[in-house]
Amino acid sequence: MAVAELDTLNARILIVDDQELNVRLLERILSTAGYTAVETTMDPLEVCALQRKNRYDLILMDIQMPGMDGFQVMERLKESDADDCPLILALTSEPEYKLRALQSGAKDFIHRPFERLELLTSVHNLLEMRLLQKEIADHKEDNPALSNVIQRNIRKIIHIRQKAVEEQSVQDRIANAMTTFSGSMAFFYVHIVWFLVWFILNTGHLGVAPFDPYPYGFLTMVVSLEAIFLATFVLISQNLLAKEASRLSDLNLQTGLLTEHELTRVLQMLRAVQDKIGITNDEDSKLADADLEMETKLEDVLSEIERLHRREDRNPHRGGRLL
């Protein structure tokens, strides 16, 4: 079980230091190294609230801070979330704090002034450890009939879809919510009740003066407007789904092309091994070795498909036979 480098670079990191210069230095070092989810705070009192909100994987913690030092912050983190406390890298210029920091919950210690390579190595190792712990925890309830590769791919697909949802604008989320609700049984029941109450009230039998008597012109107008808005919401949702489907289609195309290229290389290597040890081909084979070992060019395939479609359009009597 290994951690992908991209997952390490996308891990959530929080820098806690009361000195703005130190915060900027650490942030610049991590950003330059490729870490994409780095946040900072100069107030140690905010750390627990930020951790509950953002669930960091690693916290770079200055030990000597006014108001609340790093030891107190680590104690509060353990009290607030002992089961899923983030890994902590302690930063201090006092060597005597090293043992106390490790006893308080820090997983590693960096002495100031620190070397850039030393810091990045510690951060990378701790993040790798954290992500491995999370992956092991995630696999506890896995179906033993499925391989780790399948489980990992399922999680990746879910993560991609969740990320796409998170990147949607407020308008897109509203449109999706309205589309989801309009396609539910709850929407159907609400309209049944609405129409029944409307019809009963406009009969005049309940002592209420009819405000929209038969043929219910006002109700017709309201329902027509509702249909227009709902149709708009559905079209917006369909556009979002089409965009996501296009992305997945591009991914499938790239995966297919890569697979074809790798298989072609494997066949070429097998052919070389076959020639080396003197194995002859099966004479009854209907597919020539050259066909298998030839690299497939995407543009050639598309051109051939277009040519056959144009030929079919010119000769519709062929009944759909393209070949």
TIZA-141368 format. One record per atom (N, C-alpha, C): x, y, z. Coordinates in steps of 0.05 Angstrom, whole numbers, padded with zeros to 5 digits, always signed. Layout:
<kolkols>
XYZ...
</kolkols>
This chain:
<kolkols>
+00017-00024+00000+00000+00000+00000+00018+00025+00000+00015+00042-00021+00032+00065-00023+00014+00090-00026+00027+00113-00019+00013+00139-00021+00022+00153-00047+00003+00162-00063+00009+00176-00087+00021+00203-00080+00041+00211-00096+00054+00237-00091+00034+00260-00093+00015+00258-00111-00005+00279-00114-00022+00282-00089-00029+00259-00077-00044+00260-00052-00029+00274-00030-00003+00269-00029+00014+00282-00009+00015+00312-00013+00017+00321-00038+00019+00350-00044-00008+00363-00040-00030+00348-00041-00057+00360-00037-00066+00358-00008-00050+00347+00010-00057+00344+00038-00061+00371+00051-00078+00373+00071-00084+00398+00085-00063+00403+00106-00051+00427+00105-00030+00435+00124-00037+00462+00137-00033+00464+00163-00037+00489+00177-00011+00498+00190-00004+00523+00186+00019+00535+00199+00010+00553+00222+00020+00548+00246+00013+00564+00269+00038+00577+00280+00039+00603+00279+00062+00618+00289+00053+00647+00293+00063+00659+00315+00055+00686+00322+00072+00707+00307+00093+00698+00293+00110+00717+00278+00103+00716+00248+00095+00739+00238+00086+00740+00210+00108+00732+00191+00133+00740+00197+00156+00733+00180+00160+00703+00178+00157+00689+00201+00160+00660+00201+00137+00647+00185+00113+00657+00188+00091+00646+00174+00095+00648+00144+00103+00672+00135+00107+00676+00106+00130+00658+00095+00151+00655+00111+00173+00638+00103+00165+00609+00100+00151+00599+00120+00142+00571+00118+00122+00567+00095+00104+00586+00092+00084+00583+00071+00097+00584+00043+00118+00601+00040+00131+00602+00014+00147+00577+00008+00160+00566+00029+00175+00541+00025+00157+00518+00017+00134+00515+00030+00116+00494+00024+00102+00497-00003+00095+00522-00009+00082+00527-00035+00101+00522-00058+00126+00531-00054+00147+00526-00075+00151+00497-00080+00149+00481-00058+00153+00452-00061+00129+00438-00073+00107+00452-00078+00084+00440-00092+00060+00434-00075+00061+00441-00049+00038+00436-00031+00016+00457-00037-00008+00447-00042-00029+00464-00052-00050+00472-00032-00050+00460-00008-00071+00466+00011-00059+00475+00038-00044+00497+00036-00031+00507+00060-00046+00531+00071-00053+00530+00097-00067+00552+00110-00050+00561+00134-00055+00586+00143-00039+00597+00164-00057+00611+00184-00047+00613+00209-00059+00629+00229-00038+00639+00249-00041+00663+00259-00023+00674+00279-00035+00674+00307-00060+00663+00309-00074+00663+00334-00077+00634+00343-00062+00625+00364-00064+00597+00373-00092+00590+00383-00108+00610+00392-00134+00604+00402-00153+00594+00380-00146+00599+00354-00163+00591+00332-00158+00563+00322-00137+00550+00332-00128+00525+00320-00149+00503+00322-00161+00500+00346-00181+00479+00350-00205+00482+00332-00215+00507+00330-00238+00513+00312-00231+00508+00283-00207+00516+00275-00199+00511+00247-00196+00481+00242-00186+00466+00261-00183+00437+00258-00210+00423+00255-00229+00432+00271-00256+00420+00269-00269+00426+00242-00263+00449+00231-00275+00458+00206-00261+00445+00182-00234+00444+00182-00220+00437+00158-00206+00409+00159-00204+00397+00183-00192+00370+00186-00165+00369+00173-00145+00382+00184-00118+00383+00173-00104+00356+00177-00086+00351+00159-00069+00327+00161-00044+00332+00176-00034+00356+00176-00009+00363+00189-00011+00392+00199-00001+00397+00223+00001+00424+00234+00030+00430+00241+00040+00451+00230+00067+00461+00237+00063+00481+00260+00072+00473+00284+00065+00488+00308+00090+00501+00320+00089+00527+00323+00109+00542+00339+00104+00536+00368+00124+00530+00384+00121+00524+00412+00118+00549+00429+00134+00569+00424+00134+00593+00440+00116+00615+00428+00092+00617+00439+00073+00637+00429+00059+00650+00453+00053+00676+00452+00040+00689+00474+00010+00681+00476+00000+00682+00500-00028+00676+00505-00033+00646+00508-00023+00630+00490-00026+00601+00492-00002+00589+00476+00015+00574+00490+00038+00563+00476+00031+00538+00461+00050+00526+00447+00045+00503+00431+00037+00479+00447+00047+00476+00471+00040+00453+00489+00011+00454+00496+00001+00478+00502-00028+00480+00509-00045+00475+00485-00037+00484+00462-00053+00479+00438-00054+00449+00432-00032+00435+00435-00032+00406+00430-00050+00392+00450-00051+00401+00475-00068+00388+00495-00098+00393+00487-00104+00417+00479-00132+00422+00471-00140+00406+00446-00122+00403+00428-00128+00387+00404-00134+00358+00412-00118+00347+00430-00124+00319+00439-00150+00317+00454-00157+00338+00470-00182+00337+00484-00206+00340+00466-00204+00356+00445-00226+00361+00428-00231+00339+00408-00209+00325+00399-00212+00304+00379-00190+00284+00382-00192+00267+00403-00171+00248+00409-00169+00226+00388-00191+00219+00375-00191+00197+00356-00179+00204+00329-00180+00230+00321-00170+00238+00295-00154+00264+00297-00135+00264+00316-00118+00287+00319-00097+00288+00297-00093+00311+00285-00073+00313+00263-00045+00309+00273-00027+00302+00255+00001+00300+00263+00012+00328+00266+00031+00332+00285+00041+00358+00292+00071+00358+00289+00082+00378+00276+00110+00382+00273+00117+00407+00290+00132+00403+00312+00138+00424+00330+00162+00441+00320+00160+00467+00323+00181+00486+00314+00189+00503+00338+00215+00503+00345+00224+00519+00367+00254+00523+00365+00264+00544+00378+00292+00550+00379+00305+00541+00405+00289+00528+00423+00299+00519+00449+00302+00489+00448+00327+00478+00449+00331+00450+00448+00318+00434+00471+00316+00447+00495+00304+00433+00518+00274+00427+00515+00261+00440+00495+00233+00435+00491+00228+00410+00474+00249+00398+00463+00245+00376+00444+00231+00353+00457+00241+00343+00480+00229+00320+00493+00200+00326+00502+00196+00350+00513+00169+00357+00523+00150+00359+00500+00158+00369+00476+00141+00371+00453+00133+00343+00444+00152+00324+00443+00145+00297+00435+00127+00283+00455+00130+00289+00480+00113+00277+00501+00085+00289+00499+00082+00314+00490+00056+00328+00488+00041+00319+00463+00053+00304+00445+00038+00294+00422+00050+00300+00395+00072+00316+00394+00085+00322+00369+00098+00297+00358+00097+00293+00332+00108+00270+00319+00137+00274+00310+00145+00299+00308+00172+00306+00300+00179+00334+00310+00204+00341+00307+00214+00366+00319+00234+00378+00300+00231+00404+00295+00249+00419+00278+00261+00442+00295+00287+00443+00296+00300+00464+00312+00307+00488+00294+00299+00511+00304+00305+00536+00289+00333+00546+00296+00347+00558+00276+00340+00560+00248+00343+00533+00234+00323+00527+00216+00322+00501+00204+00332+00503+00175+00340+00480+00164+00347+00478+00136+00322+00471+00120+00320+00483+00096+00297+00478+00079+00292+00449+00073+00314+00435+00066+00312+00406+00060+00302+00390+00084+00312+00397+00107+00304+00383+00132+00274+00387+00137+00264+00411+00133+00236+00417+00137+00219+00401+00118+00226+00402+00092+00210+00389+00072+00210+00359+00075+00233+00348+00084+00234+00319+00088+00216+00310+00111+00217+00326+00133+00199+00320+00155+00170+00322+00148+00163+00343+00133+00135+00347+00125+00126+00324+00107+00142+00317+00088+00135+00295+00069+00132+00269+00084+00150+00262+00102+00148+00237+00117+00124+00236+00135+00118+00258+00148+00095+00258+00166+00069+00256+00150+00067+00270+00128+00043+00269+00111+00039+00241+00100+00061+00228+00092+00059+00201+00082+00049+00182+00104+00058+00186+00128+00049+00170+00151+00019+00175+00156+00012+00200+00155-00017+00208+00161-00035+00196+00139-00028+00198+00114-00045+00188+00093-00046+00158+00093-00024+00145+00100-00025+00116+00103-00044+00107+00125-00043+00121+00148-00061+00115+00170-00090+00118+00161-00096+00140+00147-00123+00144+00137-00132+00122+00118-00113+00114+00100-00120+00094+00080-00125+00067+00094-00109+00061+00114-00113+00036+00128-00140+00036+00143-00146+00059+00155-00172+00061+00169-00195+00059+00149-00192+00070+00125-00213+00069+00105-00218+00040+00095-00196+00024+00096-00198-00003+00085-00208-00024+00106-00214-00015+00130-00222-00034+00151-00248-00048+00143-00266-00034+00131-00292-00045+00124-00295-00053+00095-00272-00056+00081-00273-00062+00053-00284-00091+00049-00296-00095+00025-00305-00121+00018-00281-00138+00011-00276-00160+00026-00253-00177+00020-00253-00190-00008-00276-00190-00021-00278-00202-00047-00267-00184-00069-00262-00158-00062-00251-00139-00081-00222-00133-00075-00207-00129-00095-00178-00123-00092-00175-00094-00082-00151-00088-00072-00145-00060-00063-00146-00041-00086-00139-00050-00110-00139-00032-00133-00168-00023-00139-00187-00042-00138-00215-00035-00143-00226-00017-00122-00219-00022-00097-00228-00005-00075-00217+00023-00078-00191+00025-00086-00179+00051-00089-00191+00066-00113-00198+00052-00134-00210+00065-00157-00238+00075-00150-00253+00059-00135-00280+00068-00126-00278+00094-00110-00258+00095-00092-00255+00119-00076-00246+00143-00093-00230+00138-00113-00221+00160-00131-00245+00171-00146-00262+00153-00156-00286+00162-00171-00304+00179-00153-00308+00169-00129-00325+00185-00110-00313+00211-00104-00286+00212-00100-00272+00237-00094-00275+00256-00118-00272+00247-00142-00274+00264-00166-00302+00276-00167-00322+00260-00162-00350+00270-00163-00355+00290-00141-00345+00284-00117-00349+00303-00094-00334+00330-00100-00311+00328-00112-00296+00352-00119-00311+00369-00139-00323+00355-00159-00339+00370-00179-00363+00384-00166-00376+00371-00147-00398+00383-00133-00389+00408-00117-00366+00405-00103-00355+00427-00087-00348+00451-00104-00340+00446-00129-00332+00468-00147-00356+00482-00160-00380+00472-00156-00403+00484-00169-00409+00511-00155-00420+00530-00171-00428+00556-00161-00454+00553-00145-00461+00574-00131-00486+00574-00116-00510+00570-00134-00510+00584-00157-00532+00581-00177-00534+00552-00186-00512+00539-00192-00512+00511-00201-00523+00493-00180-00516+00498-00155-00526+00481-00133-00556+00485-00129-00565+00509-00132-00594+00514-00130-00609+00500-00152-00598+00501-00176-00611+00488-00199-00611+00458-00195-00590+00446-00185-00589+00417-00180-00609+00409-00158-00610+00426-00137-00629+00420-00115-00658+00421-00125-00664+00441-00141-00692+00443-00152-00698+00420-00171-00678+00412-00187-00682+00390-00205-00687+00364-00190-00671+00360-00169-00673+00336-00153-00701+00335-00139-00709+00358-00128-00735+00358-00115-00758+00355-00134-00756+00367-00157-00778+00365-00177-00781+00337-00188-00760+00321-00186-00761+00294-00196-00767+00273-00174-00776+00282-00151-00781+00264-00128-00811+00260-00124-00817+00239-00108-00845+00234-00101-00855+00256-00082-00838+00268-00066-00847+00289-00048-00859+00313-00065-00846+00319-00088-00856+00340-00105-00884+00333-00115-00887+00307-00123-00913+00298-00132-00935+00300-00111-00929+00292-00086-00948+00293-00065-00955+00322-00057-00935+00339-00058-00941+00368-00052-00960+00379-00072-00957+00372-00097-00975+00383-00117-01003+00371-00116-01005+00345-00108-01031+00333-00105-01046+00348-00083-01033+00352-00060-01046+00366-00038-01053+00395-00046-01034+00408-00059-01039+00436-00068-01063+00438-00085-01065+00421-00106-01087+00422-00124-01114+00416-00110-01114+00395-00093-01138+00388-00079-01148+00411-00061-01130+00423-00046-01138+00446-00029-01148+00469-00046-01135+00474-00068-01142+00496-00086-01171+00492-00097-01176+00467-00106-01203+00461-00117-01224+00463-00096-01219+00452-00072-01239+00452-00051-01245+00481-00042-01224+00497-00039-01228+00525-00030-01245+00541-00050-01241+00534-00076-01255+00549-00097-01283+00537-00104-01292+00517-00089-01320+00508-00092-01340+00525-00077-01330+00539-00056-01348+00556-00040-01362+00541-00018-01358+00516-00015-01372+00500+00005-01361+00503+00033-01337+00514+00036-01325+00517+00062-01329+00545+00074-01347+00561+00061-01351+00588+00071-01330+00608+00062-01313+00600+00044-01292+00618+00033-01300+00626+00005-01300+00652+00000-01307+00662-00026-01287+00652-00047-01296+00640-00069-01278+00630-00090-01260+00653-00101-01234+00649-00100-01216+00670-00110-01205+00662-00138-01210+00637-00146-01202+00628-00173-01221+00607-00183-01246+00615-00190-01267+00596-00197-01260+00581-00223-01275+00560-00228-01271+00544-00253-01273+00563-00277-01255+00562-00296-01236+00540-00302-01208+00545-00290-01206+00558-00268-01181+00561-00253-01159+00574-00270-01165+00598-00280-01146+00612-00297-01120+00620-00282-01123+00629-00257-01099+00637-00242-01081+00613-00236-01093+00590-00229-01078+00566-00224-01063+00557-00249-01077+00559-00271-01064+00552-00297-01040+00569-00302-01042+00595-00297-01019+00613-00301-00996+00606-00283-01002+00601-00257-00981+00594-00237-00967+00568-00245-00983+00548-00253-00971+00522-00261-00954+00525-00286-00963+00542-00304-00947+00547-00329-00920+00560-00323-00921+00580-00305-00896+00593-00297-00878+00574-00283-00889+00557-00266-00873+00537-00252-00860+00518-00271-00875+00510-00292-00864+00491-00312-00840+00504-00327-00843+00530-00332-00821+00544-00346-00796+00544-00329-00799+00551-00303-00776+00553-00286-00763+00525-00281-00780+00505-00278-00770+00478-00273-00755+00468-00298-00766+00474-00322-00752+00466-00346-00725+00479-00348-00723+00505-00339-00697+00519-00340-00678+00505-00321-00687+00498-00297-00670+00485-00277-00660+00458-00288-00678+00443-00301-00671+00417-00312-00649+00421-00334-00653+00441-00351-00633+00446-00372-00606+00453-00361-00606+00469-00340-00580+00477-00327-00567+00452-00316-00582+00435-00302-00571+00410-00291-00561+00392-00313-00575+00390-00335-00566+00374-00358-00540+00384-00370-00537+00411-00371-00512+00422-00381-00489+00415-00362-00494+00416-00336-00473+00408-00317-00465+00379-00320-00486+00362-00323-00481+00334-00327-00466+00328-00353-00473+00344-00374-00459+00340-00400-00430+00349-00398-00425+00370-00383-00397+00379-00379-00381+00358-00364-00393+00346-00343-00379+00325-00327-00375+00300-00344-00396+00294-00360-00393+00270-00378-00371+00274-00399-00368+00299-00408-00347+00305-00427-00319+00301-00415-00317+00310-00390-00291+00306-00376-00285+00276-00372-00305+00261-00364-00301+00232-00360-00295+00218-00387-00308+00228-00408-00303+00216-00435-00275+00221-00443-00265+00245-00438-00236+00251-00444-00218+00233-00428-00225+00229-00403-00209+00212-00386-00209+00183-00397-00232+00173-00404-00234+00146-00416-00218+00143-00441-00219+00165-00458-00204+00164-00483-00174+00163-00477-00165+00179-00459-00136+00179-00452-00128+00152-00440-00145+00141-00423-00139+00114-00412-00138+00093-00433-00158+00094-00452-00158+00074-00474-00133+00077-00492-00125+00101-00498-00101+00105-00515-00076+00096-00501-00075+00101-00475-00051+00092-00459-00051+00062-00458-00074+00050-00454-00075+00020-00453-00066+00008-00479-00076+00020-00501-00069+00009-00528-00040+00012-00533-00028+00034-00525+00001+00039-00529+00017+00019-00512+00009+00014-00487+00023-00004-00470+00021-00033-00480-00003-00041-00489-00006-00068-00500+00011-00072-00526+00012-00051-00542+00028-00053-00566+00058-00057-00559+00067-00042-00539+00095-00045-00530+00100-00074-00519+00081-00084-00504+00083-00111-00493+00085-00132-00516+00068-00129-00536+00069-00147-00559+00095-00146-00574+00105-00122-00577+00131-00118-00591+00154-00132-00575+00153-00129-00548+00173-00142-00532+00170-00173-00533+00145-00182-00533+00140-00211-00535+00150-00222-00562+00146-00205-00583+00156-00214-00610+00187-00216-00609+00200-00197-00596+00229-00198-00594+00238-00222-00579+00224-00229-00557+00231-00252-00541+00226-00278-00558+00204-00278-00573+00197-00301-00590+00219-00306-00611+00228-00284-00624+00249-00287-00644+00275-00296-00631+00280-00287-00606+00305-00293-00593+00307-00323-00587+00285-00335-00578+00286-00363-00570+00276-00382-00592+00268-00370-00615+00262-00386-00638+00234-00399-00638+00214-00386-00627+00187-00397-00628+00173-00388-00654+00160-00406-00668+00147-00400-00693+00118-00393-00687+00106-00377-00705+00078-00369-00703+00059-00391-00710+00035-00389-00700+00014-00408-00708+00004-00401-00736+00007-00420-00754+00000-00414-00782-00030-00411-00786-00046-00421-00767-00075-00419-00770-00086-00393-00759-00069-00376-00748-00078-00351-00736-00089-00333-00758-00113-00322-00753-00126-00304-00773-00117-00275-00771-00103-00269-00750-00094-00241-00746-00064-00240-00747-00054-00224-00766-00025-00223-00770-00012-00208-00747+00013-00216-00742+00028-00203-00720+00031-00173-00725+00034-00166-00750+00037-00138-00757+00013-00121-00749-00011-00133-00750-00035-00118-00742-00035-00113-00712-00026-00132-00697-00025-00129-00668-00003-00110-00659+00019-00111-00672+00042-00095-00663+00042-00067-00674+00023-00061-00692+00022-00034-00704+00009-00014-00685+00021+00009-00681+00010+00030-00664-00015+00042-00677-00036+00043-00662-00061+00054-00673-00061+00085-00670-00065+00099-00692-00066+00128-00691-00095+00138-00690-00101+00154-00670-00128+00163-00665-00139+00178-00689-00123+00195-00701-00133+00211-00724-00141+00193-00748-00126+00171-00751-00132+00153-00773-00158+00138-00768-00163+00130-00743-00188+00117-00737-00212+00136-00741-00210+00161-00732-00231+00180-00735-00237+00186-00764-00215+00188-00780-00219+00193-00809-00233+00171-00822-00227+00146-00815-00240+00123-00827-00269+00121-00819-00275+00128-00794-00303+00128-00785-00319+00149-00801-00308+00172-00804-00321+00194-00819-00325+00185-00848-00305+00172-00860-00307+00164-00888-00330+00144-00892-00331+00125-00874-00352+00104-00876-00380+00116-00871-00382+00136-00853-00408+00149-00848-00416+00165-00873-00397+00179-00886-00404+00194-00910-00413+00175-00932-00400+00152-00935-00407+00133-00955-00435+00122-00950-00442+00117-00924-00468+00107-00917-00489+00128-00923-00483+00154-00918-00502+00175-00924-00508+00177-00954-00488+00172-00970-00492+00173-00999-00506+00149-01010-00505+00126-00994-00518+00102-01003-00536+00091-00981-00559+00104-00976-00576+00095-00953-00588+00067-00958-00589+00058-00983-00601+00031-00989-00585+00008-00978-00560+00014-00968-00543-00007-00958-00554-00019-00932-00572-00004-00919-00585-00015-00895-00567-00016-00871-00549+00004-00869-00532+00007-00845-00507-00009-00846-00501-00022-00869-00476-00038-00871-00453-00019-00878-00435-00014-00859-00414+00004-00863-00389-00010-00875-00387-00035-00870-00362-00049-00879-00369-00070-00900
</kolkols>
